[in-house]
Amino acid sequence: MKRKNFLILTILVALCGLSVSAMLGLQQHQDEKVQVPSRSKSAAVWKEVYKNPDDMVKSVDTIVLAQAIDRQPGRIAYSSNGEDALPFEIVAFRVVDDITGKKGEGIIYVERAGGTDDAGNQVYLDADGGDFEIGNSYLLFLKRQEDGPYYYQVNDQGRYQVEGGRFKGVDKDDPVSVFLHNRPVEEGLQMVKEKRNKADKN
């Protein structure tokens, strides 16, 4: 990671308690015809680290198995002096299985850091697992932004790509990720649903 990008990310983490508001640039995807919602007040996103899977399952707003279908540019966050910029992007997902049982959300939108800044520079951050690959499916542990239709991935513990019928975590040695890493999809989904049902009853 370039030093400049590291400094930008450090500044954003330091501002983790503040809300950032921005209008999103919109465009309609030619192939999938996904329409990104027109406005969002976005909460600052910071890394939440969990000690065990139960805490993560209990903490999040939604857990979904979903397919990435579209990626569009989002807001750009600036440092206090305006010299550094960090772009965000909006990734649209088609929900395959909503573990939390919420209805009416066939497509959800996840905001993540990365993309192209206003100077045309490509910013790539891999702390959360890197870019989502369009067409691939992921099990995601998400929180909803304070105001608006967007979600954010809690951290790298909250993302599992489906590869060869198994879940692949970002950090296979993480004490939370090891719970799902390399498990068959159906087995992993059942385990998460059991933990969520238990959390909902408590």
HUQUIFEN-V448349 format. One record per backbone hydrogen bond with DSSP energy under -0.5 kcal/mol. CO is the residue of the C=O (numbers start at 1). NH is the residue of the N-H. E is the energy in kcal/mol with one decimal. If there is no record, write none. Layout:
co: [CO/CO]
nh: [NH/NH]
e: [E/E]
This chain:
co: [2/3/4/5/6/7/8/9/10/11/13/15/18/20/27/29/33/34/34/39/40/40/41/42/46/47/52/53/54/55/56/62/63/63/64/64/65/65/66/67/68/70/72/75/77/79/84/86/87/88/89/89/90/90/91/92/92/93/93/94/97/97/98/106/108/109/110/112/115/117/121/121/122/123/123/126/132/133/136/137/138/138/139/140/140/141/142/142/143/147/149/150/151/152/154/155/156/156/158/159/160/161/161/163/165/166/167/167/168/170/171/174/176/177/177/180/183/184/185/186/187/188/189/190/191/192/193/194/195/196/197/198]
nh: [6/7/8/9/10/11/12/13/14/15/16/18/44/42/29/33/35/29/36/149/22/42/147/20/48/49/56/57/58/59/60/142/99/100/66/140/96/97/138/94/135/92/90/88/86/82/79/77/114/74/91/112/72/92/110/69/70/95/108/67/65/99/101/95/93/151/91/89/123/120/117/123/124/115/125/129/134/136/68/162/66/140/160/64/142/154/61/62/152/41/109/145/111/143/48/158/159/170/141/170/139/163/168/166/185/163/169/182/161/172/174/178/179/180/181/183/167/188/189/190/191/192/193/194/195/196/197/198/199/200/201/202]
e: [-2.3/-2.5/-2.2/-2.4/-2.3/-2.3/-2.2/-2.3/-2.2/-1.2/-1.5/-2.3/-0.9/-1.1/-0.5/-1.3/-0.5/-1.1/-0.7/-0.6/-0.9/-0.6/-1.0/-2.0/-0.5/-0.6/-1.4/-2.8/-2.2/-1.7/-1.7/-2.8/-1.5/-1.0/-0.6/-3.0/-3.1/-2.1/-2.9/-2.8/-3.4/-2.7/-3.1/-2.4/-3.1/-1.7/-2.4/-2.8/-2.7/-2.8/-0.5/-2.2/-2.6/-0.5/-2.8/-2.9/-1.3/-0.6/-2.2/-2.6/-2.8/-1.0/-1.6/-2.7/-2.9/-2.8/-2.9/-2.8/-4.0/-2.0/-2.5/-0.5/-0.6/-2.4/-0.5/-1.4/-0.6/-2.2/-2.6/-2.6/-2.8/-0.6/-1.8/-1.9/-0.6/-1.8/-1.9/-2.0/-2.8/-1.4/-0.6/-3.3/-2.9/-2.5/-1.3/-1.5/-0.8/-0.7/-2.3/-0.8/-2.9/-0.7/-2.4/-1.5/-2.2/-3.0/-0.5/-4.0/-2.1/-0.6/-1.7/-2.3/-1.5/-1.4/-2.7/-2.2/-2.5/-2.8/-2.8/-2.1/-2.1/-2.2/-2.6/-2.2/-1.9/-2.6/-2.7/-2.1/-2.2/-2.5/-1.4/-1.1]
